[in-house]
Every structure is written in structure tokens, then in C-alpha cells.
């Protein structure tokens, strides 16, 4: 079975630029052409393997390429070679068959393993390879990707959060992909809280990109807003386990004039659950700042979120009842609150 490569994800304009900087479904710039009129392969792709890929013999090309690179002593160099060859196969495949997709996935797994061994499990290169591999899985099985793709996105987000910061475009792209895969019907089922968890991740992106500098970051915020609207369209009218999922949320405003939400993680929920989370933060040597009905975790120079990444991951995954990352929606049947947070 083959799938057209224009069946790209809704995060494609950003993700493709961040994950496949030299490649895109349109193949990017015109390639150099050899004297025979055949497009010249990149300098790091041997001509024999390149010819096999163009002839539709990617499997044979993969075996030959891995035998060649297997002689390289540096594990990091072998990982880089596997990654480059995976992206080359991707760039030369007008459609993504199960066989071609499997070859690309295998090569990117080689890259993930090699980067972990040579650079460490939390290296940004590991996160990029994990993201690339998960994106290819999404292309192969867009409606029900393998469960490991969810884990890959989550691991990539954790690495980028710790190494690049919460507002980096690469970190936000990983969070976008995580929200997207969690919003699939195959993941949501009939659970309204699963929809709300995905919406919380999107609202976190919107908060972090508000008034942010840089076109990539601003575009990610706009994509998150559109994705939130699509969630509302897809799920807002559905009755799930006796209620509608609460997707749309009011935005925080005058209640926190001193808080820079762009440089903070916002936690919302019921009072007792938030108190429990604050206790966990304090045990980890950090603290949360009250902000009306919210709790704020300021980020910036001198703040190392590593001790609480596990807590934040539990909240994002919905494993901490009563607490969400971002702004919780007010139930449609709840009376208006006097707090200016919800104005």
C-alpha cells in the first residue's frame, strides 16, 4: 500500500522545516545535474547507492550503505550517516510505501541508537532523530500510528525542554506533534479528558508564543490556535461519557499583571489538586507562584526544570487528576466567576 506524500501532518509547514531542514515533500531546491543528465546525489551519498534508490531498490541500497558505513569507527558518524541516508531515501520517494517507510524507520532507529550511545540519551540530536522517526510513522499510518510514536514525541519534548528551553521552536514543535497525536480518534476513543489533555498542550503553546519574537515561534502559536479550533469542531459537539469535552478556554489577563506567561508554565485545576502539585514541586527544591486561581512556574536564566520534568509529564499525560497545563475551561453550565482571570 502506498500513500501520497502530500498527506502531511497539520504541523507540516513548521515540522518539515525543523525536522527535515534540507528536504520537503517538494524536494526543495533543484538538484545539481551530472553530465549524463541524472540528478547528482549529495556528496555524502555514494553514487551507487543513490542510483539504486532512484531505481526503486532502496532495500539493496540500504544494505550496501550500511556495510560501507559499518567500517567507520565513530559511532556518532555512523548515526549521522544513517540519518542522512534515511532523509535521502525520503527525498527520492514520491510515495511512501510500507516497504520504503520501513527502510526509513530502520535507518532512523540506527540514528537514534547511535546518537544515544555516542552523545548521551538527552542529546538534542537524539530528540531530532526521534521526531523524524515518529513523523515518518505518522505518514505511514496517519490514523492509527504505532504506540511507540507517542513515546518518541514525549521523549523528544522532554529532551528539548531540558536542553533548549520551553519556548524554543524545536521544543514547541515537539509539543505540537504530541498534542496532534493525542487528539487522534484512535487515541481519544470516547474519553473527553483525552481531548481536553490535547487542548491543554495546545493552549500551552499559545501562551508561550504570545508576543514572542521570531517568525517560526509566531507561526507555531498560530498553528496551535487553528488546531484548537479544529479540536472544537471535531469533538466539541460530541457527547462523551455523559458530557461534552471542554476545549475552549478563557485567557488569563489582569489577575497576574506581574507574571510573564510567555516565560512561564501555567497550571490550573481544582484547589486541592494544585496544592498537592505545589507540595511535589517543593520537595523537588522548586516552587510555584500563586496567580489568582492558577499556579505559575516561572522559567528563565537560573531555573533548571529538570527535577520536575516527571511531574510536568504526568500532568500533561493526564495522570494527575484535577490539574492541567494551561488554562482550564470553565464548565458551560457553571455560574460566572467573579475572578478577573475568566473575563
Phi, psi and omega in degrees: 000135180243155180227132179297141183285353175281359173277061185270166183287163178291346176265010188306314184303325179271311185298320181298321180291324183277326187265323182237069189301332182257001185229156173199167178303341177266004177071006174070218185289159177296133182285160171294153182240132180284177181296337180276357181089359179273135177305130180283134178288163173304154186299335182266007175249114182302142183303324182296313179295321179298318179295321179296319179298313181294336179275003180083018180247056185295325180297315177296320178297320179298313181298317180295318182293318180291327175296320180294312183285340178298341179278350180282132185283327184286122178295320179297319180295321178294322178296316178298321180295316178299319179296314180299317182291323176301315181291329176292315177300318178300315184292334183263008183249103180295333173231158184247093177283167177300321181294312180296316178300320179297321178297315180297318179298318180297317180296318180290330174293322174302318180295314179303310182297318182294318179294322178298317182290322187268327187247344183109155187290342182251021179287142177304329178297326176296316180299317181297315180295321176299315180297316180300316182295318180293323179296320178295319176300321177296325178290322182288315182231075188296329184272332182212069179296160180299147182302334181296338180295321176300316181294320180298315179299318182294318178296318179297319179296316180300316181297311183292324177301313184287323187266327185250342182100158186290337185261000180294141179305323179296320178294315181293325177297320177295320179294323177299314180295323178295318178296320182296313183291328179288343180269357179295143175306327179293338177265323186286316186061234177244027184261109180296330180293333177293320176296316182295326178295317177296319179296322179299319179296319179295321178293328176298319178296316180300317179295317184287337182261357180296126180062020181281149176274151177103133183293320181298314181295316179297320180295324177296319176298319178294320177298320180295320178297317178294321179295323178295321177295323178292324175300317179299317179295318185286317190244342188302326182269359182275141174269118182236118179051043174088004179206165174272141175295140180264108188251307181290143181220145175291160182256144177291145181218255192289347183292338185231061183296335183268350184270131175267096185294335180296329182250031182219160168257128183259128176245136179225164180150197180280157191299315184292322179293319178296323178298322178295320178294320179298323177297319179296321177298316182296323178295334178274003178088013179234172180216161178249144180262129175295144180212081188065235178273003183255167167239138185243134173250097182294141179240157179152188180305134179090352179256118178253107183279359186308317183298340183245011179299323178296319178296314181297322178295319178299319179294314180300324182277000179080018182269002176242094184303136175088000180229137175227155171272126186105197184258123180289147175282145173278129180308142184299331183263008180278147178291153179301143178265151181278349183293135178292350178302324189263008179290000000 
